[in-house]
Amino acid sequence: MKTIENFDFLNKKVILRVDFNVSIKDNKIISNDRIVAALPTIKYLIKKQAKVIIMSHLGKIKTKEDAEKNSLYIVYEELCKLLDTPVYFSSSTHGDILESKISALKNGEILLMENTRFEDLNDKKESNCNISLAKYWASLGDIFINDAFGLSHRKHASNYGITKYIPSGIGFLMQKELKGLEPIINPDHPFVVIMGGAKLEDKIALIKSILPKCDKLLLTGGIANTFLKTEVNIGKSLYSEESLEEAKKILSIYKERIILPKDCIVDSGGKANQKNVNEIKPEDIIYDIGQETLNSYEEIINSAKTIFLNGTAGKYELENYENGTKAVLEMVSKSCAYSVIGGGDALSSSEYFNIDDFNFKSTGGGATLDYIAYGKIKCLEDENSNN
């Protein structure tokens, strides 16, 4: 596997794939961690007098309305604030506008291309790793550097297909991620995974792969709700209907390993109330985990030697429902275990509460989970043979 330090970049057009899939609310970037994480690689390329063409995705693009909401222009504005070198933006992902802007680049200058997933509006060319698109993007540069760890579990045209047609290597962030996650890939036991998030269907395959490797899986959020739904009434709380049967099956196999909330904080007619999970009424909505749950989770966390935290415990942005997420972050940060947090929501909540004492903060969400579960980076498979 070649790294960024194995290339001569002077006068070369370098296509740099990063993960600028940041969380945005009210047209503002909630956390710029993923942008900042890519800066060492970007600054290295600038110093080496490369002409840098940056590619990234942002959100999922299925409609023109999605495209309007997920332009990378807001990231371009943030990037301009963080760098002292000229930064330009291309509103096109192919064609004359993009090509002319690339041709005008001088050594040490940067061009950020619009969201690669805009190409998904055309038969999902990006996500389906369309060969023609991969060849076209490869033709725009001399060298390809992959620093998008957050997308490393996907084989898309911009991070995998492109490597077949251009000399390729990995950047500093990708190297940092692989090193930082090594203790999770080969963990000291007890190994505890804490997982939150909205939709179980997004993570169910990974949960099934991680369960045999971890000693305890502590669940929160919508993911926990789906498992709870198989046993108790959860009112109007968020859950994944299509994953109920699978959740029930998983729970029957790993009953001792999967730890579910015992109590929760619910919205009952606009008021926050703590309730045992067996006391939830049809009109209640679970927005956080309760104190009894936190007590049981703390005991498990304190006994762990390796911890991975992904996702949040509830609607932490609201004061009445922030305690669970904040408390879990504090428990993990104070533990004696090797601790890793990963994923946009986990990073955002960590920044929100200013809790930062972890051994490693991974920029990947699904990518980190995928790497932990399978022990390999999908987008780098077979890459050596193409360099």
C-alpha positions as CSV (number, residue, x, y, z in Angstrom):
1,M,0.0,0.0,0.0
2,K,1.6,3.3,-1.1
3,T,1.3,6.3,1.1
4,I,1.4,10.0,0.3
5,E,5.1,10.2,1.1
6,N,5.9,7.8,-1.7
7,F,5.1,10.3,-4.5
8,D,6.7,13.4,-6.0
9,F,3.9,16.0,-6.3
10,L,5.8,18.9,-7.9
11,N,3.7,20.3,-10.8
12,K,1.3,17.3,-10.6
13,K,-2.4,17.5,-10.6
14,V,-3.5,15.5,-7.5
15,I,-7.0,14.2,-7.0
16,L,-7.6,14.1,-3.2
17,R,-10.6,12.2,-2.0
18,V,-11.6,13.3,1.4
19,D,-14.7,12.9,3.7
20,F,-16.3,16.3,4.1
21,N,-19.7,14.7,4.9
22,V,-20.2,17.1,7.8
23,S,-23.3,17.5,9.9
24,I,-25.2,20.7,9.0
25,K,-28.1,22.4,10.8
26,D,-29.8,25.7,10.0
27,N,-27.3,26.1,7.1
28,K,-24.4,26.0,9.5
29,I,-21.7,23.3,10.0
30,I,-22.2,21.8,13.4
31,S,-18.7,20.3,13.6
32,N,-15.8,20.9,11.3
33,D,-13.8,18.0,12.7
34,R,-13.8,16.1,9.4
35,I,-12.5,19.1,7.5
36,V,-9.8,19.8,10.1
37,A,-8.8,16.1,10.1
38,A,-8.0,16.4,6.3
39,L,-5.8,19.5,6.7
40,P,-2.4,17.7,7.3
41,T,-2.8,16.0,4.0
42,I,-4.0,19.1,2.2
43,K,-1.2,21.2,3.6
44,Y,1.4,18.6,2.7
45,L,0.3,18.6,-0.9
46,I,0.4,22.5,-0.9
47,K,3.9,22.4,0.5
48,K,4.9,19.9,-2.2
49,Q,3.6,22.3,-4.9
50,A,0.8,20.1,-6.2
51,K,-2.3,21.3,-7.9
52,V,-5.0,19.9,-5.6
53,I,-8.4,18.7,-6.8
54,I,-10.5,17.8,-3.8
55,M,-13.5,15.4,-4.1
56,S,-16.0,14.6,-1.4
57,H,-19.6,13.6,-1.0
58,L,-22.2,15.2,1.3
59,G,-25.4,13.4,2.3
60,K,-27.4,11.1,0.1
61,I,-28.5,12.4,-3.3
62,K,-31.7,10.8,-4.7
63,T,-33.5,13.8,-6.0
64,K,-32.7,17.3,-7.3
65,E,-34.1,18.6,-4.0
66,D,-31.4,16.6,-2.2
67,A,-28.8,18.2,-4.4
68,E,-30.0,21.6,-3.5
69,K,-29.7,20.9,0.2
70,N,-26.3,19.1,0.0
71,S,-24.0,21.4,-2.0
72,L,-20.4,21.4,-0.8
73,Y,-20.3,25.2,-1.2
74,I,-20.8,25.6,2.6
75,V,-17.7,23.4,3.0
76,Y,-15.8,25.5,0.5
77,E,-16.5,28.6,2.6
78,E,-15.2,26.8,5.7
79,L,-12.1,25.5,3.9
80,C,-11.3,29.1,2.8
81,K,-11.3,30.1,6.5
82,L,-8.9,27.3,7.4
83,L,-6.3,27.7,4.7
84,D,-4.0,30.5,3.6
85,T,-3.7,29.3,0.0
86,P,-6.1,30.1,-2.8
87,V,-9.1,27.8,-2.8
88,Y,-11.6,27.6,-5.7
89,F,-14.9,25.9,-6.2
90,S,-16.4,24.0,-9.2
91,S,-20.2,23.8,-9.3
92,S,-19.8,21.0,-11.8
93,T,-18.7,17.4,-11.3
94,H,-17.8,16.9,-15.0
95,G,-17.5,18.8,-18.2
96,D,-16.0,22.1,-19.4
97,I,-16.5,24.2,-16.2
98,L,-14.7,21.6,-14.1
99,E,-12.0,21.0,-16.7
100,S,-11.3,24.7,-17.3
101,K,-11.0,25.4,-13.5
102,I,-8.5,22.5,-13.2
103,S,-6.5,23.8,-16.1
104,A,-6.2,27.2,-14.4
105,L,-4.8,25.8,-11.2
106,K,-1.3,26.9,-10.2
107,N,1.1,24.9,-8.0
108,G,-0.1,25.1,-4.4
109,E,-3.7,26.0,-5.2
110,I,-6.8,24.0,-4.5
111,L,-10.1,23.3,-6.3
112,L,-13.0,21.8,-4.4
113,M,-15.3,19.9,-6.7
114,E,-19.1,19.8,-6.1
115,N,-20.6,16.8,-4.3
116,T,-19.5,13.6,-6.0
117,R,-23.0,12.1,-5.3
118,F,-24.5,14.6,-7.7
119,E,-23.5,12.0,-10.2
120,D,-26.0,9.6,-8.5
121,L,-28.8,11.6,-10.2
122,N,-27.6,9.9,-13.4
123,D,-28.2,6.2,-12.8
124,K,-26.3,6.3,-9.5
125,K,-22.9,6.4,-11.3
126,E,-21.0,7.4,-8.2
127,S,-22.4,4.9,-5.7
128,N,-22.5,2.1,-8.3
129,C,-18.8,2.7,-9.2
130,N,-19.5,3.4,-12.8
131,I,-16.4,2.6,-14.9
132,S,-16.8,5.4,-17.3
133,L,-17.1,8.0,-14.5
134,A,-14.1,6.5,-12.7
135,K,-12.0,6.7,-15.8
136,Y,-13.1,10.3,-16.5
137,W,-12.3,11.5,-13.0
138,A,-8.9,9.6,-13.2
139,S,-8.2,11.5,-16.4
140,L,-8.3,14.8,-14.6
141,G,-5.2,14.2,-12.5
142,D,-1.8,12.6,-12.4
143,I,-2.0,11.0,-8.9
144,F,-4.8,9.9,-6.6
145,I,-4.6,10.2,-2.8
146,N,-7.4,8.6,-0.8
147,D,-7.9,10.2,2.6
148,A,-11.6,9.5,3.0
149,F,-11.6,7.0,5.8
150,G,-15.3,7.8,6.4
151,L,-16.2,6.2,3.1
152,S,-13.7,3.4,3.2
153,H,-16.5,0.8,3.6
154,R,-17.9,1.7,0.2
155,K,-16.6,1.0,-3.3
156,H,-17.6,4.1,-5.2
157,A,-16.3,5.6,-8.4
158,S,-14.5,8.4,-6.5
159,N,-12.7,6.3,-3.9
160,Y,-12.3,2.8,-5.5
161,G,-13.0,2.8,-9.2
162,I,-10.7,5.7,-9.8
163,T,-7.7,3.7,-8.4
164,K,-7.8,1.3,-11.3
165,Y,-6.8,4.0,-13.8
166,I,-4.3,6.3,-11.9
167,P,-1.3,5.9,-9.6
168,S,-2.8,5.8,-6.1
169,G,-1.9,6.0,-2.4
170,I,-3.4,6.9,1.0
171,G,-3.1,10.2,2.9
172,F,-2.1,11.0,6.5
173,L,-5.7,10.7,7.9
174,M,-6.2,7.2,6.5
175,Q,-2.8,6.2,8.0
176,K,-3.8,7.8,11.3
177,E,-7.1,5.9,11.4
178,L,-5.6,2.6,10.7
179,K,-3.1,3.1,13.5
180,G,-5.6,4.5,16.0
181,L,-8.1,1.7,15.4
182,E,-5.6,-1.2,15.6
183,P,-6.3,-1.7,19.3
184,I,-10.0,-2.1,18.4
185,I,-9.3,-4.6,15.7
186,N,-7.3,-6.7,18.1
187,P,-8.8,-5.6,21.4
188,D,-8.0,-6.4,25.0
189,H,-11.0,-7.9,26.7
190,P,-13.5,-7.1,28.1
191,F,-14.3,-5.3,24.8
192,V,-17.4,-3.1,25.1
193,V,-19.2,-1.5,22.2
194,I,-21.7,1.3,22.8
195,M,-24.0,2.0,19.9
196,G,-26.7,4.6,19.4
197,G,-28.3,6.1,16.4
198,A,-31.7,6.4,14.7
199,K,-32.1,3.4,12.3
200,L,-31.2,-0.2,13.1
201,E,-31.4,-1.1,9.4
202,D,-28.3,1.0,8.7
203,K,-26.2,-1.0,11.2
204,I,-27.9,-4.4,11.6
205,A,-25.4,-6.3,9.4
206,L,-22.5,-4.7,11.3
207,I,-24.1,-5.4,14.7
208,K,-24.3,-9.1,13.7
209,S,-20.6,-9.1,12.8
210,I,-19.5,-7.2,15.9
211,L,-21.4,-9.2,18.4
212,P,-19.2,-12.3,18.3
213,K,-16.2,-10.1,18.8
214,C,-17.3,-7.9,21.7
215,D,-18.1,-8.9,25.3
216,K,-21.0,-6.5,25.7
217,L,-23.0,-4.4,23.3
218,L,-24.7,-1.4,25.1
219,L,-27.5,0.0,23.0
220,T,-29.2,3.4,23.0
221,G,-31.3,5.6,20.8
222,G,-33.5,4.3,17.9
223,I,-31.4,1.2,17.7
224,A,-32.3,0.3,21.3
225,N,-35.9,1.2,20.7
226,T,-36.2,-1.4,18.0
227,F,-34.9,-4.2,20.2
228,L,-37.1,-2.9,23.1
229,K,-40.1,-3.0,20.8
230,T,-39.7,-6.8,20.5
231,E,-40.4,-7.0,24.3
232,V,-42.3,-4.0,25.5
233,N,-44.5,-1.1,24.4
234,I,-42.4,1.9,23.3
235,G,-45.2,4.3,22.6
236,K,-44.6,6.7,19.7
237,S,-40.8,6.3,19.9
238,L,-38.6,6.0,16.8
239,Y,-37.9,2.4,15.7
240,S,-37.2,0.4,12.6
241,E,-40.3,-1.6,11.6
242,E,-38.6,-3.6,8.9
243,S,-35.9,-4.8,11.3
244,L,-38.1,-6.0,14.1
245,E,-38.0,-9.7,13.3
246,E,-34.2,-9.6,12.8
247,A,-33.8,-7.8,16.0
248,K,-35.8,-10.4,17.8
249,K,-33.7,-13.2,16.3
250,I,-30.4,-11.4,17.3
251,L,-31.7,-10.8,20.8
252,S,-32.5,-14.5,21.2
253,I,-29.0,-15.5,20.3
254,Y,-27.1,-12.8,22.2
255,K,-29.4,-12.2,25.1
256,E,-26.5,-12.1,27.6
257,R,-24.3,-9.9,25.4
258,I,-26.8,-7.3,24.3
259,I,-27.6,-4.8,27.1
260,L,-30.8,-2.7,26.7
261,P,-32.0,0.3,28.6
262,K,-33.9,-0.4,31.8
263,D,-35.5,3.1,32.0
264,C,-35.7,6.1,29.8
265,I,-36.6,9.8,29.7
266,V,-39.8,10.2,27.7
267,D,-41.8,13.1,26.3
268,S,-45.2,12.8,27.8
269,G,-47.5,15.5,26.4
270,G,-44.6,18.0,26.2
271,K,-43.1,17.1,29.6
272,A,-40.0,15.1,30.3
273,N,-40.5,12.1,32.6
274,Q,-38.3,9.2,33.7
275,K,-40.0,5.9,33.3
276,N,-39.1,2.2,33.5
277,V,-39.3,0.7,30.0
278,N,-42.3,-1.4,31.2
279,E,-44.3,1.7,32.1
280,I,-44.2,3.5,28.8
281,K,-47.7,4.6,27.6
282,P,-48.9,4.7,24.0
283,E,-48.4,8.5,23.7
284,D,-44.9,8.6,25.1
285,I,-41.8,9.2,23.0
286,I,-38.4,8.0,24.2
287,Y,-35.8,10.7,23.9
288,D,-33.0,9.6,26.3
289,I,-31.9,6.8,28.6
290,G,-32.6,7.0,32.4
291,Q,-30.4,6.9,35.5
292,E,-30.9,3.2,36.3
293,T,-29.7,2.4,32.7
294,L,-26.7,4.8,33.2
295,N,-25.8,3.0,36.5
296,S,-25.8,-0.4,34.8
297,Y,-23.9,0.9,31.8
298,E,-21.3,2.6,34.0
299,E,-20.5,-0.7,35.8
300,I,-19.8,-2.4,32.4
301,I,-17.8,0.5,31.1
302,N,-15.6,0.6,34.2
303,S,-14.8,-3.1,33.8
304,A,-13.8,-2.7,30.2
305,K,-10.3,-2.7,28.8
306,T,-11.3,-1.6,25.3
307,I,-14.3,0.6,24.4
308,F,-15.8,1.8,21.1
309,L,-18.5,4.4,21.2
310,N,-20.7,5.2,18.1
311,G,-23.8,7.4,18.1
312,T,-25.6,9.2,20.9
313,A,-28.1,8.2,23.6
314,G,-30.9,10.6,22.7
315,K,-31.9,14.1,21.6
316,Y,-28.9,15.7,23.4
317,E,-29.5,19.0,21.7
318,L,-32.5,19.5,24.0
319,E,-31.6,20.3,27.7
320,N,-34.2,17.8,29.1
321,Y,-32.7,15.0,27.1
322,E,-29.0,15.7,27.2
323,N,-28.0,13.8,30.3
324,G,-27.7,10.3,28.8
325,T,-25.4,11.3,26.0
326,K,-23.3,13.5,28.2
327,A,-23.0,10.9,31.0
328,V,-21.9,8.1,28.6
329,L,-19.3,10.3,27.1
330,E,-18.0,11.2,30.5
331,M,-17.9,7.6,31.6
332,V,-15.9,6.5,28.5
333,S,-13.5,9.5,28.8
334,K,-12.8,8.7,32.4
335,S,-12.4,5.0,32.0
336,C,-9.0,3.2,32.2
337,A,-9.8,1.4,28.9
338,Y,-8.4,2.2,25.5
339,S,-11.3,4.3,24.2
340,V,-12.3,5.2,20.7
341,I,-15.3,7.2,19.6
342,G,-16.4,7.3,16.0
343,G,-19.1,8.7,13.7
344,G,-20.4,12.2,13.0
345,D,-23.0,12.2,15.8
346,A,-20.5,11.0,18.4
347,L,-17.9,13.6,17.4
348,S,-20.5,16.3,17.3
349,S,-21.8,15.5,20.8
350,S,-18.3,15.2,22.1
351,E,-17.6,18.7,20.8
352,Y,-21.0,20.0,22.0
353,F,-20.2,18.9,25.6
354,N,-16.5,19.7,25.4
355,I,-15.6,16.1,26.4
356,D,-12.5,15.2,24.5
357,D,-10.4,12.8,26.6
358,F,-10.4,9.7,24.4
359,N,-7.5,7.7,23.2
360,F,-8.7,8.1,19.6
361,K,-11.4,10.0,17.8
362,S,-12.3,8.2,14.5
363,T,-13.8,10.3,11.7
364,G,-15.6,7.2,10.4
365,G,-19.1,6.1,11.5
366,G,-20.2,3.1,9.4
367,A,-16.6,2.9,8.0
368,T,-15.2,2.4,11.5
369,L,-17.9,-0.1,12.4
370,D,-17.2,-2.0,9.2
371,Y,-13.5,-2.1,9.8
372,I,-14.0,-3.3,13.3
373,A,-16.4,-6.0,12.1
374,Y,-14.5,-7.3,9.1
375,G,-10.9,-6.2,9.8
376,K,-10.3,-4.8,6.3
377,I,-10.7,-1.6,4.3
378,K,-13.0,-2.4,1.4
379,C,-12.0,0.6,-0.8
380,L,-8.3,-0.5,-0.6
381,E,-8.9,-4.1,-1.7
382,D,-6.8,-5.1,-4.7
383,E,-5.4,-1.5,-4.8
384,N,-1.8,-2.6,-4.7
385,S,-2.0,-4.3,-8.0
386,N,-2.9,-1.0,-9.7
387,N,0.0,1.1,-8.5
